[in-house]
């Protein structure tokens, strides 16, 4: 066991989250043991359990932190560049999904019934939907409710498609991203300003 370091509660929690994130990324959820986390962090199991009551609680904290960081990186703040932001946002998520395949599959499949993990996933999707609504060039305000429903369905579609891709990569990453973007653009076409203008011109 590595020599123990004296850390404050916040520093220790951050360290344990970092170690947990590494182990959940490297191994399937079932293979990660709390004693492994304690050993790698150089702490006793008793100290680890003072911070996290069990493996599911540790995983949920790791996944919440990852979700927060992903949302910080998603560039949905440029109203005039919808396509570019969609591609960049998907790239951010795909980078994480590929680097943390075991973590993503655990959250969405192994722990799909865990209410805490599901709340984290739902919250992330809600934030992404709200941000997309703000940058989309909608033809009029009355379309907002319909577009919100479309976005909700599209985000679920992307999630399922990416999970299947992580399990069996039947296409390239670029094709996967472009498929996701194309699906949204097609679904939103009746509601966007450009398509309305184009239709009026014919």
GIVENQUI-V733713 format. One record per pair of residues at least 6 apart in sequence whose C-alpha atoms are under 7 Angstrom apart, sorted by the first residue. I is the first residue (numbers start at 0). J is the second residue. D is the distance in whole Angstrom. If there is no record, write none. Layout:
I/J/D
I/J/D
//
This chain:
0/38/6
0/41/6
1/41/5
2/41/6
3/41/5
3/42/6
12/50/7
15/40/6
16/61/6
18/36/6
18/39/7
18/40/6
19/36/6
19/61/7
20/61/6
22/31/7
23/31/7
23/101/6
23/102/5
24/99/5
24/100/7
24/101/5
24/102/5
25/101/7
26/101/6
27/101/5
28/101/7
28/105/6
33/54/6
34/44/6
37/43/6
37/44/6
37/47/6
51/57/6
59/115/7
59/116/6
63/119/6
66/123/7
69/92/7
72/91/7
73/88/5
73/91/7
74/84/6
74/87/7
74/88/6
75/84/6
75/130/6
75/131/7
75/134/7
76/134/7
77/134/6
78/134/4
78/135/7
81/134/7
81/135/6
85/180/7
89/176/7
96/103/6
100/165/7
104/162/7
106/116/7
111/117/7
124/154/7
128/147/7
128/150/6
128/151/7
132/147/7
136/191/6
136/192/6
137/190/6
137/191/5
137/192/5
138/190/6
138/191/5
138/192/4
138/195/7
142/190/6
153/183/7
157/179/6
188/194/6
189/195/7
//
